[in-house]
Amino acid sequence: MGPLAAVGGISIADQSTRSLEAALDAICKEFGFPKGEAFKWSPSKDHWMRDGLIDQRRTAFLHNVLSAAAEHDAVGLVVASDTTKRMATRQAVNHEQDVLVMALERFDASLPLKESGIVIVARPSGGRSDEDKFLADCAQIVTRGTNYSAFRHLATKVLTMPAANSRLLQLADVVVSVTVAMIAGHDRFAGQVFPSVRKVLRQQSFRCGGVGVKIHPDSIYRNLYHWVLGDEVFWSAGVGITLPLSNWPFAVNGFEH
């Protein structure tokens, strides 16, 4: 597998957002976070969490955070793409935009009929010009639609917010980062937390692969839906294929050391 581009997040009903934010704040306070300090899956050296919350205590904190997400019916969605392969959508100009389009398609498809939703993403770190370009690209995609979605469930264009200001965006960082680490085979630490992440990932018809987690191209990486997510069947054109497939890549469990 080549380098990955990935994007994703959590979906939550509007009436549950304040309650989940409060629950996450309470968990942070319980574990000693300074007021207003953000949490991340992989905190940098200037984050309090880097040295203030380590080993089993950090693992316990993350399990608590993810349990709160499950209790509030938050649903995770992650899209990852091998950047050495062809892109999935003709509208995309690079792999970063490609995974964004696939994620927006799945978010739109996950909303019930006659309901709408708002997409809020973490503000890009490169500065105002990067943010403006990102929002313009998102607006163009949503306005034009794709081969698979007209984005009729999106109530407005994509919005941005600093991740430090939102516990929900911080939760999304954990869900996406842990899942992508597992896809990439970095299970030493991610494997301790992923069972709690797996509980919040979107499922449909007893599968998560292609629904809550999309690995592109899954025509090559479909066996990872079995080893990472536990799926027993891969669906293609309405036909269920039992996993793992012995004649496809990753036919053997790479997590057994």
Helices and strands as residue ranges (DSSP letters): E 4-11, G 14-16, H 17-30, H 48-52, H 55-71, E 75-82, H 95-110, E 120-122, H 128-144, E 159-161, G 163-165, H 167-183, H 187-198, E 213-216, H 218-221, H 223-227, E 233-236, E 239-242
